[in-house]
Amino acid sequence: MTQVTPAMVPQATLTNGVRTIVFQGMQHVGTEPFYKSVVYDLESALSDDYALFYEGVRPANPADDAWFDRTVTGGADLGTTYRDLAGLCGLRFQNDYFGLLARDARLHPASHVVADVSTADLHAEYDRLMRTDAVFADAMREKERARAGAGSVKPDGLERIVAFMRSGTDGQREIGGVLCRGFMTLVMRKDASADSEDQSEKLILDYRNRVLARALLDDPRPRIYVTYGAKHLPGVLRLLQRNDPRWRIASVKWLRTIDRPDDLTGTIR
């Protein structure tokens, strides 16, 4: 599956004729060649006077951090989970490569911007949606009931594959790695090809799109390079165009995240 129908992310160059924004779609787990290619492009962008904008929900205070862990991540340490998943699937965790830019961030902090929300911001938006959006509120209450009934978050298909690999023989783990990469490819392609009915995306996707778009519009610098989850690109572009209809995609290339890149084409929906 990873060869026939590969998971891909866009690297899109956006412009309104005055400013340029390069949006590099990301995913948390992928191949080493993909992440090395991204870091190389980021280093080149810095030398061309781009500001770098990153994704990353920031901690705020113990109460809101605990709410985030309980409500959004299901109590999991996401960094550890992604790193374990990468190891079991024969892939890499993206944060292990962004450390290469840490020295430049220390020397030139203004060029490195975490353009995301805090756990307190997310909690406040969650509470607002619970008050004003009945469909969202019903979905979140149903999720809480399901979680309470199961005693924990129910494992999804990928988590079952991970559990199988951890407990299996060497041969079973090798097969599990192939299944894991195939499952991730399937999920990535599904996410990229259709709108989700998951109400939580109003919080995790739509709200953060608005925050990122506002940060991009408020920053006066003419060139910005964004690394963010690939699914954020269509919504952010629509918000930019709502502010200025001249914003458009000037060019786009596609990168394979689960295997070494080839000449790839895709569609941004």
N, C-alpha and C positions, 0 to 999 in steps of 0.2 A: 504493500500500500504506500509506503513512504517513497518508493521509486515511481509507481504508476500515477498516483494522485498526491503529490507532495504537499506538505503544509508550507505555506508561504506567507511572508509579511512584506508590506510595501515600504519602500523608501521614496517618499513623495516630496517633490519640490513645489511649494506653494508660493504664489506671488500675487500682489495687487498692482504691480508695475512700479512700486516704490520700495517695498520691503520684500525680503525673502525669508521663508520659513521652510526648513527641511524637516520633515516628520519621518523619523525612523521607527517603524512599527516594531514592537518587541514582544517576546514571551519569556516567562520566567525560566524555562528549561529548554535547552537546545544544544546544538553541536558546538564544539570548540571553534571550528572554522567560521561559523556564523558570528560568534561573539568577538573573535579576533578581528574580523572584518569591520564590525561596528566600531570597536575601539580605535582601529586605524583611521576610520572615517572621522571619528570625533576629534582625534588628535590633529588631523588635517584641517578640520573646521576651526579649531582653536587658532591654528597658524594663519587662518584667513579671517580672523577677527569675528568669528561667530560667538555668541553667548550660548551656553549649553543649558537646556531645560530638562530636568529629570522628573520621573515619577517616583512617588514614595510617600505613603501616609505617615505623618509625623506623630509621635507621642505627644500628649498634652498634659495630663495629670492622672493620678492613680485611678480615679473613678471612671473617667472617660476611656482610659486605656483598658480597664477591666471590662467595660461595656463592649468595646470593640472586639476584644478577645472572645467574649461570650457570644456576641450577636453576629459578628461578621466572619470571624475565622473559626468559630466553633471550638475555641479553646486551644487551637493548634498554634505552635510556633511556626509561622509561615517560612521563615528563613531555613530552619532546620528541616521542615517538611519538604521544601523544594530541593534542598541539597541532598537529602536522602533519596528522593524520587529520581533526581538526576543520576546518582550513583547506581541505583538499581536498574535504570533504563539504559545505561551506557551513554548518558548525555552529560551536560554541564549546567551549573547554576549561574545565572547571569551576574549576580553580585560578586562572584569570584573574579570577574574580569574588569569590572568597573573600578576596582581598587587601583588599577594602573593609572587612573587619572587623579588619584588622591593628592599627589605632590603638586600638580598644577592647581588643584582646588585650594590648597593651602596658600600657594603663592598669589593666586589671582581669584579670590573668592567671589568677586562680582561677576566673573564669567561663568560661574556654576550656580544655577538656581534650581532648587527643589520646588517646582511649580505644582504643588498638590495641597491637599487639605490636611488638617490634623484630626485626631480621633474626636476632639471636642466639636470640630466643625461637622463631622459626620453624624455625631450624636444629635446635634441640634437640628440638622436637616432630617434625620430619621424621625425625630419628635414632630417636626413640622408636617412631614408626609403622613404620619399616623393621625394627625388632627385633620388634615385637609384632603387626603386621598383615600377614599373608602376602599378601593380595590387593593391598593398597596397595604392598607391596614389589615384587611381580611387575610391577605396572603402571608403577612408577617405573623399574624396570630396563629394561622394554620401551621406555619413552620415551627413556631414555638410549641404548639400542641404535639406535633409529630416528634419533635426533639425530646419533649418530656416523656412521651409514651415509650420511646425507644430507650430512654435513659442516657442517650448520647446521640451525636450526629450519626445518621445511618451512612455507612461507607458507600461510596459510589463505585462504578465499575473499575476505575483506575486504582482506587484504594484496595479493592479486592485483589487486583493483579499484584500490587506491591506486597500485600500480605502473603500471597502465594509465593512470590519470589524469596521473601525473607525466610520462609519455612521450608523451601524446597531444596533438592539436591543441586549440584553444580549444573547438571544438564537441564533440570527444570528451570533454574534461574536464567540460563541462556535463552531458553524458549520464552520465558517470561519477559526478558528484555525486548525480544522481537515483538511480542504482543503489546508491551507497554508503548513502544514507539509507534506501532500501528494504531493503538487506541488514541494516543495523543494527536496523531495526524488526522484521524477521523474527527475528533473534537474540534481541532483548529479549523478544519475545512468547514465544518458545520457552523461554527461561530462566524466565519467570514462570509458565508453564503446566505444567511437568513437572519431576520430580526428575531430576537429572543422574546419569549413571553414571560420571562422571569421578572417578577415585579421588583426584586432587589436591584435590578439594573437602574431603576430610577434613582437609587442612592449611589451605587458603586460606579456606574457609568455616566448617566446623564448629569448628575450634580457635579461630578469631577470634570466633565467636559466643560461645563459653564465656568468653573474656576480656572481651568487651563486657558480657555479662550480669552477670558478677561485678563489673565496675566500676560498673554501674548499681545493683546491690544494695548494694554497700559504701558508695556515696556517700549521705550522709544528707539531702541537699537534696530538698525536696518537689517541685521542678519541674525537669525536664531535657529539653533539646531535642537530639535526635540527628540528625546527617546522616551516613548510611552507605549503602553499596550496598544497593539495594532487596531483593536476594535474601537479605540477612541477617535481614530482619524475621521471617519465620515461625519460624526456629530460635531467635532471641533471645526471642520471645514464649513459646515452649514452655519455655525454660529459666527464664524469670521465673515461669511458672505452676507449674513443678516446685517452686520455692521457696515460692510463695504462690499457691494456686489462685484467689485473688480477682482476679489480673491478667486483664484483658480488653481488647478493643478497644472503646472508648466511641464512637468515630466515625472515619470515614475518608473522605478525598476523593482523587481521582485526578488527576494532572497529566500532560499529554502532554509528552514530552521531545524529540521530533523535530519537532514543529510546535506552533503556538500552541494553548493549552488551550481545550477546550470544557467542556460539562457531561458528565463521563465517569463510568462505573461499571466496576468490576472485581471480582476475587475474590482474596483472599489465601489461598494454599494452604499 
